[in-house]
Amino acid sequence: MKIVYMGTPDFAVPALESLHHAGHEILSVVTRPDAKRNRGKRIQRSPVKEKAEALGIPVLQPERVKGNAGFADELRALAPDVIVVAAYGMILPQEVLDIPAMGCLNIHGSLLPRFRGAAPIQAAILAGDEETGITIMQMEAGLDTGPMLLRGSVSTAGRTGHTLHNELARLGAKLIVQTLDRLDELNPEPQDDRLATYAPMISKRDGEADFTRSPEELERMMRAFDPWPGTFTSLGGQMMKLWHGLALDQTSDAAPGTVTACSPEGIDVACGGRILRVTELQMPGRKRVSAGEYLRGNPIEIGTILG
């Protein structure tokens, strides 16, 4: 099958590899323009561009897609059977959706219609869902609203945003190949809009710990926002990142954020009328360490208030 593949971040790399290895003819890869990233502000290529170049696939990097007649003409000239999209980063206008003979397919990181939008992987962990997954859907003008072709699920138990991201990327790579193999026989299933929820884009400020919330919510937040933006508070005027914690079955009438106990097992913090035990943390310029290791050289006084 002749494919144009559109994707940008690490999440989209396994599917590109799988389509290539499955023998599909990938006419071109479309990815976001090179940009300044990280502290060094050096120009970096997207992970998808790096993989495409390694596979010898031509790359297109339009500054914009909507209203870009030249880009649309380039796609028409390629005459793809299908466009496959995975975390590309720009909404496709109808003029692009209409180009491929067999339509545009999206690899979405949730069990639609739950968690349409930009951050479905983190949203599933934050919500406490026991499972999430991948949906291969036919694209239309709405945001993740198109009919579903194939779905697969995974457990969220113990997963962080990072590990769940990687597992779903692998699942998406498997399902998109299966979808293309069975495209003629699959029956598109319309989404039930009444069940739809939305997962908005995450910003750095979303990682600030709110100790008025339950310890279970904070524990899920730590997992969801690992590695970015992290869950953070402050200690002695310095940012403290909280990477792992446990919700204890203990009540507390201390003010939210109050350190109630310190031990080799962790730092106990009043949280939503109960106790959150922080077991892994990170201070500025330091590596991630267990709370017990941190406390050996940096004792924290009981009654200290975080935040």
N, C-alpha and C positions, 0 to 999 in steps of 0.2 A: 504494500500500500504506500502511496506517496503522501508524505507527512510534512507539514510545517510545525515545528515544535516551539512553543513560547513559554519561557520560564526564566527565573532569575536566581533565586537563592539555592542553598544546599538542598532544600527539600525537593527541588525539581531535578536534581542530578540523577538519582537512581532510575527514574522513569526514562530519561533520555538514554541512558546506557542500555536499559532493557529493550527499548524500541529498536535501538541500533543492533543489538545482539540478536534480536528476533528476526532480523533480515528485512525490516521495513526500510524503504528509501526515504531518508530524511533529507528533504530538499534544502532546507535552511532552518537555522535556529534563530529565533527572535528573542532578544534579551534587553534589559535596561542598559542605558549608556554607562560607560565607565564613569566612576565617581570617586571623589575623595572620601576615604573611610578611615576609621580608627584615629588614634592620637597623632600619628605621623602625617595625616592628611595627604598621603600619597595616593595617586590615582590607581585604582584597583579594578580589575575585571571581575565581572560576576562569576560565581562558581559555575554557572551553566555555560558561560562563554568559554571558560577555561576547559571544560570538558568537551565542548563542541570542537574547539580548536585541536584538542588532543585526538579527537576522532576524525578530524579532517572534514568537518561539516561547515559550510559557509554560514556566516553570522550577519544578521541585520540588527542595528541598534537605533531605531528611530527615537527622536527626542519626545515625540508625542504620536499617538495613534489616531485619536479622534480628530477629524478634519484634516488629516494628512493624506491628500489625494495621491501624492507620489508613492507613499508606502503602500497604499491599497493597490495601486497599479503594479508594484513589484510583486505583491502576493498573487494577484491575478495572473501575472506572467508565469509564475511558478506552477499554476494550475494544480494545487494539492487536492487529493481526495478528501483529506481531513486535516483540521488544525487541532493539535493537542495542546492544552494549556495547563500549566501547573505553577501557581504562585508567580505569575508574570509580573504583577504590580501595577497594571493599568487596565481599566475597563475597556473592553472591545466594543466599538460602535457597530451598529447594524450592518454598515457597508462591509465591514470585515467579516462579521458572522455569516454573511451571505456568500462569501467567496468559495469555500470548499464544497465540492460536490456532495459530500456526505456529512457536512456540518462541522461544528466545533465541539470538542469534548473537553471537559474540565476535570482535573483530579483534585477533589476538595477534601480537606482534612477533617471531616466530621460525618456523622450519620444524618444527612439532611432529611427533613428540613431543620433539624436542630443545629444551631450555631452556623448560620450563614454569616459571611463577613470575613474580616481580616485575620482574626486570631482564634480560630476554632479549637486549636490544640490546647492552649492555655485555658480557654473557657471551660472545656470539659473537666479539667482537673479542678479548677476553682469551684465549679458547681457541685463537685462531689459525685459526678456520674461514674457508675461502675464500669462502663464501657464507652468507647467511642470508635471511630473507624474512618474509612475512606468511602466516598461516594464518587463514582464516575457518572457525570451528568452531561446531558446535551445543553449547550449554552444558548441563552437567549438574552434579550436586552436587560432584564432585571438582574439584581445582585444575587447570584447563586439560587435562582428560582426555577431553573429549567428542569425538565423531566429526567428522572434517574434511570440509569441503565444497569449498573452493577454496584453492589455494596459489600464491604467486608468489615468485620469488627475486631477490636482488640480490647483487652482489659486495661484499665488505668491504674490498677492496684500497684502502689509503690513506684509508679513512674514519675519522673520529673518532666518538665517541659522538653528538656534535651533528649531524654531516652524515648519519650513518646513520639517526639518529632521524627527521630531516626526510624523507629518501628513503623510509623505510618508512611514515611517516605518509601520504605521497602515494600510495604503492602500496596501502595499506589502504583509502584512500578510493576508489580505482579498483575494487578487488576486491569491496568490500561492495556497490557498485552492481551489478556483474556478477552477484554471488551472488543478489541479490534478483530480478534479471531472469530468472535461470535456476533459481530455487528449486525449481520443480516437476520439473525434469529432472535435477538433481544427485543423485548417489548418495552418501550419507554413508559415509566410509571410517573404520572404527575405528582408533584409534591402537594401535601396538604398544608396550605398556607396557615391554617388555624393552629398548627403545631410549630410554626416557625419561631425561632429565637435568633438573636443577633449577637455576634461576637465582635465588638469594635476593636479597632487598632489599639495596641497597648502603647502607653507613653512611659517615660522613666518615672514620673511622679506616681504612677499606679503602684509602684513597689513599696511605698512608704507604709510601714506597719502601723495598724490602728489597734491598740490593745484593748479597746472597748469591744472588739469583736470576739467571737468564741475562739478557743484555742484550736478547734478543728478547722475553722476558717483560715487561721494564720498558718497552720501546718500545710493546708492545701496551697495556700499562697506561696509558701517557700518552694514547694515542688513545682508549681506552675511557672514561676518566674525564674527558675534555674535553667539556663544561665543568665538570661536577661529579662527584665532589668534588675533582677535580684530583689529580695525583700530586705528593707533596710530600716534602721532606727539610728539613734545617736547615743553615745556613751561618752560623757565628759567632753562634749563638744566635737567629738569625732564620729564620722559615720561608721556604724557597725552593720555589716551585712549578716543576715540570718539565713543560713543555708539548709538547716534541718532542725526539726523539733518534734516533740511528742505532746499530745494533749493528755494531761493527767486527770484522773477522776478525783480531783480535790477541789474544794471550794475555797475562795479567798475573798475577804472583805477589804483587802488593800486596794489602793488606787490603781487603776489600769497602768501597766508599765512598770510597776514596782517590783524590784528584785526581792523575792521572799526567801530564797535559799540558793546556796552555791555548793556544789559537790563535784567529785570526779565524773558523775553521770551527766551533769549539765547545770545550766543556770535557770532557776525557776522564776517565772515572771507572771504576775497577776494579769489575767487576760479574760475579759468578759465574765468576771465573777468566779473564775476558776483559775487553773494553772497551766501555763505553757512551759514546757521544759525545752530550752534551746540546747541542742546537742552539737551543732556545728556552726562556726561563725568565721568572719573575716574582718580584720581591721585594715585601714588604708595602707597600701604598700606592703601588705603581708599576704601570705598564702592562707588558704582555707585550712582551719584546724578544728579539732574537737574542742568543745567548750572546756573540758577538763584540762586539756593541754594549755589552753589560753590562761586558765585560772592559776596554773602553777607559777606563772611569772607575772600575772596581772590580777591580783585579788580584787574582787568587787565587793564593796560594802553592802551588807543587807540594808534594804531601805532605799537604795539608789533607784532613781526613776529613769527609765529609758525613754528617749524621745524628746 
